[in-house]
Amino acid sequence: MKAFSFNVTIAATALDCEVIEDTIRQALAEGLPEETLALCKADGVKEYSEQGWKVARNRKFGIDAKSAGDAHKAIKSKIDTATPATV
């Protein structure tokens, strides 16, 4: 016998964890062969700060700040190196 583990992450502002748990449990029961054992349980809710969410969104979902449209525009500063400073 082998045990296969899967990690599912769902990002939303609000979600009913019990409904999602039941939905996943039903999908497993319908989609797996008979006599297959499956366990589905909620693992908790992680609350992110704005910056923490940007990092997690990029790492977990592959959506960077530029793609999401919330990247900061860099300010370019021009340094004149051709003219020496006079004292």
N, C-alpha and C positions, 0 to 999 in steps of 0.2 A: 504494500500500500504506500502511496506517496501523498503528501499534502502539498498543495499548491497555494501560495498566498498572493493576493493582489491588493494593491493600495489604491483607493479611489479618493481623489480630492475634488470637492465641489466648492466653487466660490460664488457667493451670492450675498446680498445685503441682509436677507432674511430667508429662513428655510425651516420647515417643520421636519426635524430629524427623524421622528417616528415614521412619518409618511415615506421619506426617502428610504429608510431602513426596510420598511415593508415592501416597497417597490423593488428594491434590489433583491430581497429575499424571494419574492414571487418570480422575478425574472430568472433567478438561479434555479428555482424549483421546476420551472417550465422548460428551461434550456439545457439542463444537465441530464445525463442518462439516469435511469432508475437506480436506486441503491447507492447513489452518490451522496455523501455527507457534505453539507455546506453550512458555514457559520457566517452570519452577517451581524455586526454590531457597530454602533456609532462609537467613534474614538474621541469625541469632544469637539469643541469649537475653539478656533484660534482667532483672537482679535488682533488686528494689525494697526500700527500707526500708519500715517500716510506714506512715509519713506519705507517702512517695513513692508507694506503691501506692494510697493513698486518693485522691491527686491524679490519678494516671493512670487509675484506675478511673472517676473522675468525667469526665475529659476524653475518654477513649477509648470508654467504654461507657455514659456518661450515668447512672451509678449514684452518687448522692451518699451522704454518710455517714448521713444520716437514713434514706434508703431501705434502706441496707445494715444498719442497726441498730447501727452502731458510733460514732454521734455522741456527743459529750460534752454533758452537760446543763449549761446555763449557770446560774450562781449569781446570783440577783437580790439586790442589796443595796438597802436602803431608806434614803434620806437624808431626814431631817426638816428641811424648809426653813421650816416655819411658826414654829418657836420660835428666836429669836435666841440665840446663845451668850452666856453671862454670864461676866464676868471677875472 
